[in-house]
Amino acid sequence: MKNQDRLAPLPENWEKALAVVAHPDDLEYGAASAIARWTSQGKTVDYLLATRGEAGIDGMDPEETGRIRSHEEKESAEIVGVQKVDFLAYPDGVIEYGLPLRRDIARAIRKNRPDLLITLNHHLTFGRTIFNMADHRAVAMAAMDAARDAGNRWIFPELIREGLNPWNNVKRICVSGSPNPTHAVDVTSFIDKGIASLQKHRVYIQNLPGRFDPDEFLRENASITGTRFGCKYAVDFEVIKV
């Protein structure tokens, strides 16, 4: 393998992370295995979801869907050592990038005071011809901007009035599912927890069209990344320095 094809080890010299994504299950398609590794090291990872995934199951009432999916997400997070899962009130499927979303995420960053921010792919595709949905892109872009907003007292001064002082210690943003990964994490000892975490989204998975096997899906992807990284199973991230 050419050196330029290899992925660098993701630095783990941090103590607290905030994961910001659009929907229940966004983190479980790969990142959760790395999160299980990090919490096993004594690190704290908190989750912030923009929606409750209420538009995610065709034929089921959105209110009921949101209740089920938010419950599944909390159970899923617990498996990988995440104790805190918060939800914003944005409507699933029609999230708009803008100042309100940036402000809400900046508020969460000031409250949680993370060293690392985790989010989902902000690019137009997941690589080649696999189109990325608008919610993912809007939340990821807002999260990246909010990482900087959170450190500037003159952006969203109302947060100061809420008693939330600036927090500018986010050093890196880790983008899961990016078509341009730069770093990876060895999850060989944690892939089973990642799989179990995704399996907790039972009702959602049962309503997906066609056959979907979380074990098969996650092991195949982690094996491909592991080959690039030099281990059995790995997950990758595009790492952006703030």
C-alpha positions as CSV (number, residue, x, y, z in Angstrom):
1,M,0.0,0.0,0.0
2,K,1.3,3.5,-0.9
3,N,2.1,5.7,2.0
4,Q,-0.4,8.3,0.8
5,D,-3.2,5.8,1.1
6,R,-2.5,5.1,4.7
7,L,-4.5,6.8,7.5
8,A,-2.8,8.5,10.4
9,P,-3.7,7.5,14.0
10,L,-6.3,9.9,15.5
11,P,-4.7,11.6,18.5
12,E,-6.2,10.6,21.8
13,N,-4.7,13.3,24.0
14,W,-8.1,14.7,25.0
15,E,-10.6,14.1,27.8
16,K,-14.0,15.2,26.6
17,A,-15.9,15.2,23.3
18,L,-19.3,16.4,22.1
19,A,-20.9,14.5,19.2
20,V,-23.3,16.6,17.2
21,V,-25.4,15.0,14.5
22,A,-28.9,15.2,12.9
23,H,-30.6,12.0,13.7
24,P,-30.8,9.0,16.0
25,D,-28.5,6.3,14.4
26,D,-26.2,8.8,12.6
27,L,-23.4,7.9,15.0
28,E,-24.0,4.2,15.0
29,Y,-23.0,3.6,11.4
30,G,-19.3,3.7,12.4
31,A,-18.3,6.3,14.9
32,A,-19.9,4.5,17.9
33,S,-17.2,1.8,17.8
34,A,-14.6,4.5,18.3
35,I,-16.7,6.1,21.0
36,A,-16.8,2.8,22.9
37,R,-13.0,2.7,22.8
38,W,-12.7,6.3,24.1
39,T,-15.2,5.9,26.9
40,S,-13.3,2.7,28.0
41,Q,-10.2,5.0,28.4
42,G,-12.1,7.1,30.9
43,K,-13.0,9.9,28.4
44,T,-16.4,11.5,28.4
45,V,-18.5,11.7,25.2
46,D,-21.8,13.5,25.2
47,Y,-24.4,13.4,22.3
48,L,-26.4,16.3,20.8
49,L,-29.0,15.4,18.2
50,A,-30.7,18.1,16.2
51,T,-33.9,16.0,15.7
52,R,-35.6,12.9,17.1
53,G,-35.8,11.3,13.7
54,E,-39.5,11.6,13.5
55,A,-39.6,11.6,9.7
56,G,-37.6,8.4,9.5
57,I,-40.2,5.6,9.2
58,D,-42.7,5.7,6.4
59,G,-46.2,4.7,7.5
60,M,-45.7,5.5,11.2
61,D,-47.0,8.6,12.8
62,P,-44.1,11.1,13.2
63,E,-44.8,11.7,16.9
64,E,-44.7,8.0,17.7
65,T,-41.6,7.6,15.5
66,G,-39.8,10.4,17.3
67,R,-40.6,8.8,20.7
68,I,-39.4,5.4,19.6
69,R,-36.2,6.6,17.9
70,S,-35.1,8.9,20.7
71,H,-35.6,6.0,23.2
72,E,-33.6,3.7,20.9
73,E,-30.8,6.3,20.7
74,K,-30.5,6.6,24.5
75,E,-30.2,2.8,24.8
76,S,-27.7,2.7,21.9
77,A,-25.6,5.4,23.5
78,E,-25.5,3.6,26.9
79,I,-24.0,0.5,25.2
80,V,-20.9,2.5,24.2
81,G,-20.5,4.3,27.5
82,V,-22.4,7.6,26.7
83,Q,-24.5,8.8,29.6
84,K,-25.8,12.2,28.3
85,V,-28.0,12.4,25.1
86,D,-29.7,15.7,24.4
87,F,-32.1,16.6,21.6
88,L,-32.8,19.9,19.9
89,A,-36.3,20.6,18.5
90,Y,-35.4,20.9,14.8
91,P,-37.8,19.2,12.3
92,D,-36.5,16.0,10.8
93,G,-35.8,16.2,7.1
94,V,-36.0,19.9,6.7
95,I,-33.3,21.3,8.9
96,E,-31.9,24.6,7.6
97,Y,-28.4,25.8,8.1
98,G,-28.5,29.2,9.7
99,L,-27.8,31.3,12.8
100,P,-30.4,29.6,15.1
101,L,-28.8,26.2,14.5
102,R,-25.3,27.7,15.0
103,R,-26.4,29.4,18.2
104,D,-28.0,26.2,19.6
105,I,-24.9,24.2,19.0
106,A,-22.6,26.9,20.3
107,R,-24.7,26.9,23.4
108,A,-24.2,23.2,23.8
109,I,-20.4,23.5,23.3
110,R,-20.2,26.2,26.0
111,K,-22.2,24.0,28.4
112,N,-20.3,20.8,27.7
113,R,-16.9,22.3,27.2
114,P,-15.4,19.6,25.0
115,D,-11.8,19.3,23.7
116,L,-13.0,17.4,20.6
117,L,-16.1,17.8,18.4
118,I,-17.5,14.8,16.5
119,T,-20.0,15.3,13.6
120,L,-21.2,13.7,10.4
121,N,-20.2,14.1,6.8
122,H,-20.7,17.7,5.5
123,H,-19.8,16.9,1.9
124,L,-22.4,16.5,-0.9
125,T,-21.7,12.7,-1.2
126,F,-20.4,9.8,0.9
127,G,-18.0,9.1,-2.0
128,R,-18.6,8.5,-5.7
129,T,-22.3,8.5,-6.3
130,I,-23.8,8.0,-2.8
131,F,-25.7,11.2,-2.2
132,N,-25.6,12.7,1.3
133,M,-28.8,14.1,2.7
134,A,-29.4,17.8,3.5
135,D,-29.9,17.3,7.3
136,H,-26.5,15.8,7.6
137,R,-24.8,18.6,5.7
138,A,-26.7,21.4,7.5
139,V,-25.9,20.1,11.0
140,A,-22.3,19.3,10.3
141,M,-21.6,22.7,8.8
142,A,-23.3,24.4,11.6
143,A,-21.4,22.3,14.2
144,M,-18.1,23.2,12.6
145,D,-19.0,26.9,12.6
146,A,-20.3,26.7,16.1
147,A,-17.0,25.4,17.3
148,R,-15.5,28.7,16.5
149,D,-18.6,30.7,17.5
150,A,-18.4,29.2,21.0
151,G,-15.1,30.8,21.6
152,N,-16.1,34.4,20.6
153,R,-18.0,36.4,23.2
154,W,-19.2,38.8,20.6
155,I,-21.0,36.2,18.6
156,F,-24.3,35.3,20.1
157,P,-23.9,37.7,23.1
158,E,-27.2,36.4,24.5
159,L,-25.3,33.3,25.5
160,I,-23.2,35.4,27.8
161,R,-26.4,36.7,29.4
162,E,-27.4,33.1,29.9
163,G,-24.2,32.7,32.0
164,L,-22.3,30.7,29.3
165,N,-18.8,32.1,28.9
166,P,-16.8,31.5,25.8
167,W,-15.2,28.1,25.2
168,N,-12.4,28.0,22.7
169,N,-10.7,24.7,23.7
170,V,-12.1,22.6,20.8
171,K,-8.9,21.7,19.1
172,R,-10.1,19.2,16.5
173,I,-13.3,18.3,14.6
174,C,-13.7,14.6,13.6
175,V,-16.0,14.1,10.7
176,S,-17.5,10.6,10.5
177,G,-18.5,9.2,7.1
178,S,-16.4,11.6,5.1
179,P,-15.3,10.7,1.6
180,N,-12.0,12.2,2.5
181,P,-10.8,10.5,5.6
182,T,-7.4,11.5,7.1
183,H,-7.2,9.5,10.3
184,A,-8.4,6.3,11.8
185,V,-9.0,4.5,15.2
186,D,-8.4,0.9,15.9
187,V,-11.7,-0.6,17.0
188,T,-10.8,-4.3,16.8
189,S,-11.6,-4.7,20.5
190,F,-14.8,-2.6,20.3
191,I,-16.5,-3.5,17.1
192,D,-18.9,-5.8,19.0
193,K,-20.1,-2.8,21.1
194,G,-20.5,-0.7,18.0
195,I,-22.6,-3.5,16.4
196,A,-24.7,-3.8,19.5
197,S,-25.2,-0.1,19.6
198,L,-26.6,-0.1,16.0
199,Q,-28.7,-3.1,16.7
200,K,-30.5,-1.1,19.4
201,H,-32.2,0.8,16.6
202,R,-34.5,-2.2,16.2
203,V,-37.7,-0.6,15.1
204,Y,-36.0,1.7,12.7
205,I,-34.0,-1.1,11.1
206,Q,-37.0,-3.3,10.8
207,N,-38.7,-0.6,8.7
208,L,-35.8,-0.1,6.3
209,P,-36.5,-1.2,2.8
210,G,-34.7,-4.5,1.9
211,R,-32.4,-6.5,4.1
212,F,-29.9,-4.7,6.4
213,D,-27.6,-6.6,8.7
214,P,-25.8,-4.3,11.2
215,D,-23.1,-6.9,12.0
216,E,-22.3,-7.5,8.3
217,F,-22.4,-3.8,7.4
218,L,-20.1,-2.6,10.2
219,R,-17.6,-5.4,10.0
220,E,-17.2,-5.0,6.3
221,N,-16.6,-1.3,6.5
222,A,-14.3,-1.6,9.5
223,S,-12.4,-4.3,7.8
224,I,-11.8,-2.1,4.7
225,T,-10.6,0.7,6.9
226,G,-8.5,-1.6,9.0
227,T,-6.6,-2.7,5.9
228,R,-5.7,0.9,5.2
229,F,-4.8,1.4,8.9
230,G,-2.9,-1.8,9.6
231,C,-5.3,-3.6,12.0
232,K,-8.3,-5.9,11.8
233,Y,-11.1,-3.3,12.3
234,A,-10.9,0.5,12.2
235,V,-13.2,3.5,11.7
236,D,-12.0,6.6,9.9
237,F,-12.5,10.3,10.3
238,E,-11.7,13.5,8.4
239,V,-9.9,15.5,11.1
240,I,-10.1,19.3,10.8
241,K,-8.1,21.5,13.2
242,V,-10.0,24.5,14.5
